Amino acid sequence: MSNLRTGAELLVATLEREGVDRVFCVPGESYLAVLDCFHDSPISAIQTRHESGAMMMADADARMTGRPGVCFVTRGPGATNAAAGLHISEHDSVPTILFVGQIARSMRERGAFQEIDYRTLFGGIAKWVAEIDSAERVPEMVSRAFHTAASGRPGPVVLALPEDMLTERAHAAIPDTWRKMETWPGAPQMAELGERLAESLRPVMILGGSDWSESAIDRVRDFADRFDLPVTCTFRRQSLFDHSHRCYIGDLGIGPNPDLLARVKQADLVLLAGARLPEIPSQGYTLFDIPETGRTLVHVHAGAEEPGRVYRPTLAINATPEGFAASLADLEPPASRPWAGDLERLRTSYLDWSGAVPKIPGDVQLGEIVRWMGERLPADTVLTNGAGNYATWFHRFWRFTRPRTQIGPISGSMGYGVPAAVAAKLREPERVVVALAGDGCFQMTGQEFGTAMQHGAAIIVLVIDNGIYGTIRMHQEREYPTRVSATDIRNPDFAALARAYGGHGETVERTEDFAPAFERALASGTAAIVHVRIDPEALSPSLTISGLRKRKV
């Protein structure tokens, strides 16, 4: 019996071999045996306040490390609560593994307490959903989970853990560590790319997707520099390219620079690397015709199923960002680059558009606050955010210059910023981590501020409070002006809430009060909330409620 281990022991031993040092969880009786094994394991179990926060932390941790993030939740409600974070991982192509407690195997199909068929529940979200039926198969299936989550287009995997399986004893060898599989372009494909660039008059490169290492980002930057190639990034992927570099011309997000949109529409060659180009960066699928784009489209993606899914590529390259970026060094720029003259104009347009901070109604000018933060904070500061119009100020006026400094969901999920910041700060505690949240966004997962306090994650949360669900109000005023319904919010004193948790709290009601309040938050050495009250009239840097109403008159 000495060489037999329980399913829970095999599971934790396999996670240790895979190099997992941290998991995020909400404890539950369905996987008590695993929690007991964590007691003697070097793996740190970060207990959160809600399963959605736990899953979002696992997602953010994966973005910080490039390795699958791991989350544990209990059966039934625990699993359904985690679905919000699971959807983020799926939509954003982030490798995560969700372990879900499950009823005992003998109770299946009886409607037992909190019983759910997880294959049915998660089958449309996860890359793979399975239930481990026997303890001896634990190492095999966990190993497969790591490979599946990180291969091709990365995404989430769900493994259900029957309660009695976790205490069953078996003998099973622990496999060696998961290794990332890189795919490389073929020489003929890269040669064709070089030929098509040489024939181009107005090329543009669009970067997006996940799984970009710092070395891959550096190589793409060097390639763009050698080719004088204009580069843009997709929605919330802005830290893939240095904004201070001469080739960067802006991001294809919400409300992008009109000059950038015009350039992309006029481009005769689009080099789309790593991204799927879904609804937001494609501006509602209006940038290109479908499926024929009307131009040369070179689509580079790690998932072989992605090129041709929406747009028919002229040249499809199935390669990971690492493999593609390494192959770019072999391409020589053509002697004639007729597009080089456009680059300076496009760059100047970007600098003017992102540098001119328009005045908005009220005593707090959010654009000036963003600009001050950009000048004050280190270049490696991590900004996290959820969903809401407040983020448009940071997307437009913050200039990202380092990789993995922007962590935000392209899925548009509210509540992501605070849990993501906790995960980022725990992963790299020496860096400044700022969570951006609207008043509605914060209250989705704001209880994770308690997780930050418990685990010593000294994040700074900016709660941008306008007393409304701003994004929905914007659409409401556009479509149904003056007919306000269900978009007003009555809020607490968020600074007092921070102090109630034992953290630092500040309230800002004028622009000039922000800098000293933020400095005090930084100096506090603990998690902090800076509650910034802005006028609800200001829906975005360029839109107001009254302005939208006038358009309908």
Backbone hydrogen bonds, N-H to C=O, Kabsch-Sander energy under -0.5 kcal/mol:
donor,donor_aa,acceptor,acceptor_aa,energy
4,L,1,M,-1.7
5,R,170,A,-2.7
7,G,165,M,-0.7
7,G,168,E,-1.4
8,A,166,L,-2.4
10,L,6,T,-2.6
11,L,7,G,-2.3
12,V,8,A,-2.5
13,A,9,E,-2.3
14,T,10,L,-2.2
15,L,11,L,-2.3
16,E,12,V,-2.3
17,R,13,A,-2.1
18,E,14,T,-2.0
19,G,16,E,-1.5
20,V,15,L,-2.3
23,V,44,S,-2.6
24,F,70,V,-2.0
25,C,46,I,-2.5
26,V,72,F,-1.3
31,Y,28,G,-1.4
32,L,29,E,-1.1
34,V,31,Y,-0.7
35,L,31,Y,-1.9
36,D,32,L,-2.3
37,C,33,A,-1.4
38,F,34,V,-2.0
39,H,35,L,-0.9
39,H,36,D,-0.5
40,D,36,D,-0.5
40,D,37,C,-0.9
41,S,38,F,-1.2
44,S,21,D,-2.4
45,A,43,I,-0.5
46,I,23,V,-3.1
46,I,44,S,-0.8
47,Q,45,A,-0.9
48,T,25,C,-3.2
54,A,50,H,-2.1
55,M,51,E,-2.4
56,M,52,S,-2.2
57,M,53,G,-2.3
58,A,54,A,-2.0
59,D,55,M,-2.1
60,A,56,M,-2.5
61,D,57,M,-2.6
62,A,58,A,-1.8
63,R,59,D,-1.6
64,M,60,A,-1.7
65,T,61,D,-2.0
66,G,62,A,-2.8
69,G,95,P,-1.9
71,C,97,I,-2.5
72,F,24,F,-2.4
73,V,99,F,-2.4
78,G,75,R,-1.7
79,A,76,G,-0.5
80,T,76,G,-2.3
81,N,77,P,-2.5
82,A,78,G,-1.3
83,A,79,A,-0.6
83,A,80,T,-0.9
84,A,81,N,-0.8
86,L,82,A,-2.0
87,H,83,A,-2.5
88,I,84,A,-1.3
89,S,85,G,-1.9
90,E,86,L,-2.1
91,H,87,H,-2.9
92,D,88,I,-2.8
93,S,89,S,-0.6
93,S,90,E,-0.7
94,V,89,S,-2.5
96,T,94,V,-0.6
96,T,155,G,-1.0
97,I,69,G,-2.7
98,L,157,V,-3.1
99,F,71,C,-3.1
99,F,97,I,-0.6
100,V,98,L,-0.5
100,V,159,L,-2.5
101,G,73,V,-2.3
102,Q,161,L,-2.0
107,M,104,A,-1.7
108,R,105,R,-1.2
110,R,107,M,-1.3
115,E,112,A,-2.4
118,Y,116,I,-1.0
121,L,117,D,-2.3
122,F,118,Y,-2.7
123,G,119,R,-1.0
125,I,122,F,-1.8
126,A,122,F,-2.6
127,K,156,P,-3.2
128,W,156,P,-0.7
130,A,158,V,-2.1
132,I,160,A,-2.3
133,D,131,E,-0.9
137,R,134,S,-1.4
138,V,135,A,-1.7
141,M,137,R,-2.5
142,V,138,V,-2.4
143,S,139,P,-2.3
144,R,140,E,-2.1
145,A,141,M,-2.0
146,F,142,V,-1.9
147,H,143,S,-2.0
148,T,144,R,-3.0
149,A,145,A,-2.6
150,A,146,F,-1.5
151,S,147,H,-1.1
155,G,149,A,-2.1
157,V,96,T,-1.8
158,V,128,W,-2.6
159,L,98,L,-2.5
160,A,130,A,-2.8
161,L,100,V,-3.1
163,E,102,Q,-1.9
166,L,162,P,-1.4
167,T,163,E,-0.5
167,T,164,D,-0.6
168,E,164,D,-0.7
168,E,165,M,-0.6
170,A,5,R,-2.5
172,A,170,A,-0.5
182,E,180,K,-0.7
190,M,186,G,-2.0
191,A,187,A,-2.4
192,E,188,P,-2.2
193,L,189,Q,-2.3
194,G,190,M,-2.2
195,E,191,A,-2.1
196,R,192,E,-2.7
197,L,193,L,-2.2
198,A,194,G,-1.9
199,E,195,E,-1.3
200,S,196,R,-0.6
200,S,197,L,-0.8
204,V,269,L,-1.8
205,M,230,P,-2.6
206,I,271,L,-2.8
207,L,205,M,-0.5
207,L,232,T,-2.7
208,G,273,A,-1.8
213,S,211,D,-0.6
217,I,213,S,-2.2
218,D,214,E,-2.3
219,R,215,S,-2.1
220,V,216,A,-2.2
221,R,217,I,-2.1
222,D,218,D,-2.2
223,F,219,R,-2.2
224,A,220,V,-2.6
225,D,221,R,-2.2
226,R,222,D,-2.3
227,F,223,F,-2.0
228,D,224,A,-0.7
228,D,225,D,-0.6
229,L,224,A,-2.2
231,V,247,C,-2.8
232,T,205,M,-2.7
233,C,250,G,-1.2
234,T,207,L,-2.3
235,F,252,L,-0.8
237,R,234,T,-2.1
240,L,237,R,-1.6
241,F,238,Q,-1.4
243,H,400,F,-3.2
245,H,242,D,-1.6
248,Y,245,H,-1.5
249,I,231,V,-2.6
252,L,233,C,-3.5
253,G,251,D,-1.4
255,G,253,G,-0.5
260,L,257,N,-0.6
261,L,257,N,-2.0
262,A,258,P,-2.4
263,R,259,D,-2.0
264,V,260,L,-2.4
265,K,261,L,-2.4
266,Q,262,A,-1.9
267,A,263,R,-1.1
268,D,202,R,-1.1
269,L,202,R,-0.9
270,V,296,T,-2.8
271,L,204,V,-2.6
271,L,269,L,-0.5
272,L,270,V,-0.9
272,L,298,V,-2.7
273,A,206,I,-2.8
273,A,271,L,-0.7
274,G,272,L,-0.6
274,G,300,V,-3.0
282,S,278,P,-1.8
283,Q,280,I,-1.9
284,G,279,E,-3.2
285,Y,279,E,-0.7
286,T,282,S,-2.0
287,L,282,S,-1.7
289,D,293,T,-0.7
293,T,291,P,-0.6
296,T,268,D,-2.2
297,L,295,R,-0.6
298,V,270,V,-2.8
298,V,296,T,-0.5
299,H,297,L,-0.7
299,H,315,L,-2.0
300,V,272,L,-3.2
300,V,298,V,-0.6
301,H,299,H,-0.5
301,H,317,I,-2.2
304,A,302,A,-0.7
306,E,303,G,-1.8
308,G,311,Y,-1.1
309,R,306,E,-2.6
312,R,291,P,-2.9
314,T,297,L,-1.9
315,L,297,L,-2.1
317,I,299,H,-2.7
318,N,316,A,-0.5
319,A,301,H,-1.1
319,A,317,I,-1.1
320,T,183,T,-1.7
324,F,320,T,-2.8
325,A,321,P,-2.7
326,A,322,E,-2.0
327,S,323,G,-1.4
328,L,324,F,-0.9
328,L,325,A,-0.7
329,A,326,A,-0.9
330,D,327,S,-1.3
331,L,328,L,-1.6
337,R,335,A,-0.6
340,A,337,R,-2.4
341,G,338,P,-0.5
342,D,339,W,-1.4
343,L,339,W,-0.9
343,L,340,A,-0.6
344,E,340,A,-0.7
345,R,341,G,-0.6
346,L,342,D,-2.5
347,R,343,L,-2.8
348,T,344,E,-2.5
349,S,345,R,-2.2
350,Y,346,L,-2.1
351,L,347,R,-2.4
352,D,348,T,-2.5
353,W,349,S,-2.6
354,S,350,Y,-2.8
355,G,351,L,-1.2
356,A,352,D,-1.9
357,V,355,G,-0.8
365,Q,363,D,-0.6
366,L,364,V,-0.9
369,I,365,Q,-1.6
370,V,366,L,-2.4
371,R,367,G,-2.2
372,W,368,E,-2.4
373,M,369,I,-2.6
374,G,370,V,-2.4
375,E,371,R,-1.6
376,R,372,W,-2.0
377,L,373,M,-2.9
381,T,378,P,-1.7
382,V,432,V,-2.7
383,L,381,T,-0.5
383,L,405,T,-3.2
384,T,382,V,-0.5
384,T,434,V,-2.5
385,N,407,I,-1.6
386,G,436,L,-0.8
391,A,388,G,-1.5
392,T,389,N,-1.6
393,W,389,N,-0.5
393,W,390,Y,-0.9
394,F,390,Y,-0.7
395,H,391,A,-2.6
396,R,392,T,-1.9
397,F,393,W,-2.6
398,W,394,F,-1.7
400,F,398,W,-0.7
405,T,402,R,-0.6
407,I,383,L,-2.7
412,G,409,P,-1.3
416,Y,413,S,-0.9
420,A,416,Y,-2.3
421,A,417,G,-2.1
422,V,418,V,-2.1
423,A,419,P,-2.2
424,A,420,A,-2.4
425,K,421,A,-2.6
426,L,422,V,-2.3
427,R,423,A,-2.0
428,E,424,A,-2.4
431,R,428,E,-1.8
434,V,382,V,-2.9
435,A,433,V,-0.5
435,A,460,I,-2.7
436,L,384,T,-2.9
436,L,434,V,-0.5
437,A,462,L,-2.3
439,D,464,I,-1.3
442,F,438,G,-3.1
443,Q,439,D,-1.2
444,M,441,C,-1.4
445,T,441,C,-0.7
445,T,442,F,-0.8
446,G,442,F,-1.6
448,E,445,T,-2.4
449,F,446,G,-2.1
450,G,447,Q,-1.7
451,T,447,Q,-0.5
452,A,448,E,-2.1
453,M,449,F,-2.1
454,Q,450,G,-2.4
455,H,451,T,-2.1
456,G,453,M,-0.8
457,A,452,A,-2.6
458,A,456,G,-1.0
459,I,457,A,-2.4
460,I,433,V,-2.0
461,V,528,A,-3.0
462,L,435,A,-3.2
462,L,460,I,-0.6
463,V,461,V,-0.8
463,V,530,V,-1.9
464,I,437,A,-3.2
464,I,462,L,-0.8
465,D,463,V,-1.0
465,D,532,V,-3.1
466,N,464,I,-0.7
469,Y,487,T,-2.4
470,G,468,I,-1.4
473,R,469,Y,-2.8
474,M,470,G,-2.4
475,H,471,T,-1.9
476,Q,472,I,-2.7
477,E,473,R,-3.1
478,R,474,M,-1.7
479,E,475,H,-2.4
480,Y,476,Q,-3.5
483,R,480,Y,-1.8
484,V,482,T,-1.3
489,I,467,G,-2.7
491,N,489,I,-0.7
494,F,492,P,-1.1
497,L,493,D,-1.8
498,A,494,F,-1.9
499,R,495,A,-1.8
500,A,496,A,-2.2
501,Y,497,L,-1.5
502,G,499,R,-1.0
503,G,498,A,-2.8
504,H,527,A,-2.4
506,E,529,I,-2.3
508,V,531,H,-3.4
511,T,363,D,-2.1
513,D,510,R,-1.4
514,F,510,R,-0.5
514,F,511,T,-1.7
515,A,511,T,-0.6
517,A,513,D,-1.5
518,F,514,F,-3.0
519,E,515,A,-2.5
520,R,516,P,-2.1
521,A,517,A,-1.9
522,L,518,F,-2.5
523,A,519,E,-2.4
524,S,520,R,-1.2
525,G,522,L,-0.9
528,A,459,I,-2.5
529,I,504,H,-2.5
530,V,461,V,-3.2
531,H,506,E,-3.4
531,H,529,I,-0.7
532,V,463,V,-2.6
532,V,530,V,-0.8
533,R,508,V,-2.6
533,R,531,H,-0.7
534,I,465,D,-2.5
534,I,532,V,-0.6
535,D,361,P,-0.5
538,A,535,D,-1.6
539,L,537,E,-1.2
539,L,543,L,-1.6
540,S,543,L,-1.6
545,I,537,E,-1.4
548,L,544,T,-2.1
549,R,545,I,-2.2
550,K,546,S,-1.9
551,R,547,G,-1.3
552,K,548,L,-0.8
552,K,549,R,-0.8
553,V,549,R,-0.5
553,V,550,K,-1.0
